[in-house]
Amino acid sequence: MNKNPKLHFQRFEMKYQLPLALADRLVPALLLHMKFDQNAQLQNNEMYYEVRSIYFDSIDFRAYHEKIDGFEKRKKLRIRIYGNDDERLFFEIKRKHGQVVKKDRLIVDSGDFTEIISGNFEKFHFANDELEVIEEFVFEKKYFNMRPNTLVAYKRRALVGTNEDKLRITFDYDIQATSLGYVDFAKKTRPILKDMLIMEVKFNNVLPNWVHDIIQKYGLKADSYSKYCAGVEASYPQFV
């Protein structure tokens, strides 16, 4: 199995929905204190990487409604790939409590996915904390009868703090989605957020003053936009 360098995350997250043109003005200001994420690549004169996430939900869209109904504590199950790397698959359990996000992430070989998701994971010799993530993912999926139901794809420009390595600011754009009935990262998607993007500010403990200054200078207002919920609404209008 692949080595998992970072299994658990806990941080604060704030989201902002912005016009694309405003982001082009923000990035140079942020780069005075930040740098591009090491995974970003220069493509079409932009530094970004691609993300494709498959979300699991119940037949009655339990996870979707927990978000829409404003549940303070909620949880999402998803699997994810980055760029063109379809050999590494990320199992993720994302928990939200207010602005605090906890994420458990496990990287597995894509070829092992079917056996792992069916509960046949003993032979893979996971470490104890890795096994806990897989067991919870599989249990939640079975208990709530969850299935892969929405693929969300987008491009991400990610910045990390030059002196604050726990600070990340990401710009997700060209956000697209489609419905699913099974795992298919290659399925064709369609745009769900045109001429806008989602900026996320992710940090531990205290947000640096210079970030506050930039937020105030550009009049940014926090937003609760959910890429998953927007994907569901675009893909299943008859159900939601």
VENZI-V570366 format. One record per backbone hydrogen bond with DSSP energy under -1.0 kcal/mol. CO is the residue of the C=O (numbers start at 1). NH is the residue of the N-H. If there is no record, write none. Layout:
co: [CO:CO]
nh: [NH:NH]
This chain:
co: [7:9:11:12:14:15:16:18:19:20:22:23:26:27:30:30:33:35:37:41:43:46:48:49:50:51:52:53:54:55:55:57:58:61:62:63:64:65:66:67:72:74:76:77:78:79:80:81:82:84:87:89:90:91:92:93:94:95:96:97:99:100:101:102:103:104:106:108:109:110:112:113:114:115:116:119:121:122:127:128:129:130:131:132:133:134:135:136:137:138:139:140:141:147:149:150:151:152:153:154:155:156:157:158:159:160:164:167:168:169:170:171:172:173:175:176:177:178:184:190:195:197:198:199:200:201:202:203:204:208:209:210:211:212:213:214:215:216:226:227:228:229:230:231:232:236:236]
nh: [105:103:101:203:201:223:199:197:23:24:26:27:30:31:33:34:162:160:40:48:46:43:41:156:83:154:81:152:79:149:150:147:61:65:66:67:68:69:71:70:98:96:94:56:92:54:90:52:85:86:110:108:80:106:78:104:76:102:74:100:13:97:11:95:9:93:91:89:112:113:116:117:118:120:119:121:124:125:131:132:133:134:135:136:137:138:139:140:141:142:143:144:146:57:180:55:178:53:176:51:173:49:171:37:169:35:167:161:202:159:200:157:198:155:192:153:190:151:187:177:20:18:172:16:170:14:168:12:206:212:213:214:215:216:217:218:220:219:230:231:232:233:234:235:236:239:240]
